[in-house]
Amino acid sequence: MIITTSHIEDLRIKGLQKSMNGTLTKVQDEEGVLIYDLEVNCDTEVFPKPISVEWKIPGVNVKGVWKPTTDFNKRIQADWELDHMESRISIDAPIINLFGNDDSNVLTFACSNAINKLEMNARLREEDNCFYCHITFFMEQHYALKNFKTQIRLDSRAIHFSETIRDVSKWWETFENLKPTHVPAIAKMPLYSTWYQFHQDLDCNLLLEECKLAYDLGYKAVIIDDGWQTNDNNRGYDYTGDWKPDRIPNMKKYISDIHKTGMKAALWYSVPFCGKKSEAYKKFKGKFLTEDHRWAPVFDPRYPEVREYLINIYTNALKDWNLDGFKLDFIDDFRLYKDTPIQKENGRDYASINAAVDRLLTDVANALQAINPNVFIEFRQKYTGPAMRKYGNMFRAFDCPGDATMNRIRIADIKMLCGNTAVHSDMVTWHKDEPLEIASLQLINTFFGVPQLSIFLSKASVEEKKMIAFYTKYWNENADIFMNGNFIPSKPLANYSTKRISKNSKTIIGVYDNVVATIEKGDAEVHLLNAKTENQLIVNNSTNFGSYNCTIFSCQGEIVRNEEINLEKGVLALNVPSCGIVKLSKITS
């Protein structure tokens, strides 16, 4: 039995108030894709209570449930488990996918309302073994409305699950309020970050030396993370909000010195936080979403003067210091807290926090791009949904220091969903005593995104530098395919044990576990990444592909084998060093 849109049962609106009229109107029904207009009308303006669109499908050939940031937890949930997925402008994205045992799509459902808070889920009911799905609206409704309209997309095509996710991303792009921003070339280049090696103990002279080394190794930009704005190194945010470069008083000259190394430069900002030891805290007292936050009081973007202040902070930095980019952090902390005042009053020109965040980030992006059209702006998970593509052109995997597997998973989860927005790894780091082949895992697991590096290069061994240089050169040589190729990750419940990407008769396959990787077509070039510690790769050729020149590299770029082999139909075992790379080039007579 193959689940189709005809198996969607009991599609209905639930929770309408007496004064409401709700309709679901089918506006598309073709090739396994249904799109509905959901419209809610009221006789007069009301503060609506939550309403849901609900349906069920048979639980046939469902292996797991994919959500944007579930990491390792892509298993099936039962309906008595309480947690629902939250989606709003700066958390996740309104999409869920049920995938089958063969990685095929069973059902992908999504909503065009990517700014307001929603709750979504697809959970198995044990009484009938059906999946009960829902999207719930008006979870945070602090302003009255008379009309509401959105679209819901249901896709049951029996194609690879990743293709249906990518198609939702393309669908979001068709909405005027979700048009992605420009992605400059620098956003697609390897990047050096200061966070994991310096933290807040930033040594400015040492960083200049690191920039020279990083540039020579193939890194084109640096993000100067937390620590540039304060001499305080207590890992807190007490001094955020003023953004005066206390540690680097002559910031303009310092950025100029970085530019002389060849590197572009960006600064980190924790956008929502206003520390109690800052001058801004005194100025904006009473204009916070909360002061009861574990880090610092949180600015309320519903005040126009707050938005203007933040916009000026960034535009002045861009103009005065000649920056190239920004890491705008902690956007997800703009949210409703238990002590947050609600409604549009007392100087607030928005009732909705999410709408105010949209306004703030729209104005920030427009103001920065008016000064420098190629400014790069980095956001990290979980604020990597379709709305965030309007303002940011780089999405980074959420922090996972030393965790190569998690980095790989998060890169794939973002990459399927974000179109041409550049996907970056979390910054790569490892212990100084880590064996080279294990340290190599950290970097080779980033290859289907843009690598970010965060180690002291001046303290790295000769072998480590050779490994970094080889991998970074390889990534730069193949940047076009990694950035723009057809990306297919496999086996979500097995942490994407293989990934492949293809473009222009070239395929790169990453193998991350002791599994058999299939070569499906006889491209002119096929590269295999042995991204694991075992010294062997097993490949299954789907047919006879003929003769190839086979060159095998160690993780330091040393050639350990170079000979002609025949890719005959069936299984082939290759001896490949741990974290080595195989390049297969077709021999044509």
PyMOL commands that set and color helices and strands:
alter all, ss='L'
color gray80, all
select helices_A, chain A and resi 5-7+161-173+176-178+185-188+195-198+204-217+251-260+279-283+304-321+331-333+353-371+388-390+404-415+436-444+457-459+462-477+479-484+492-494
alter helices_A, ss='H'
color red, helices_A
select strands_A, chain A and resi 9-14+20-30+33-46+51-58+64-66+85-87+95-99+105-111+118-125+130-137+145-155+191-193+221-224+264-270+288-290+298-299+325-329+376-380+394-396+422-424+452-453+486-489+498-503+506-511+516-519+525-530+536-541+546-553+559-567+570-575+581-586
alter strands_A, ss='S'
color yellow, strands_A
deselect
rebuild
show_as cartoon
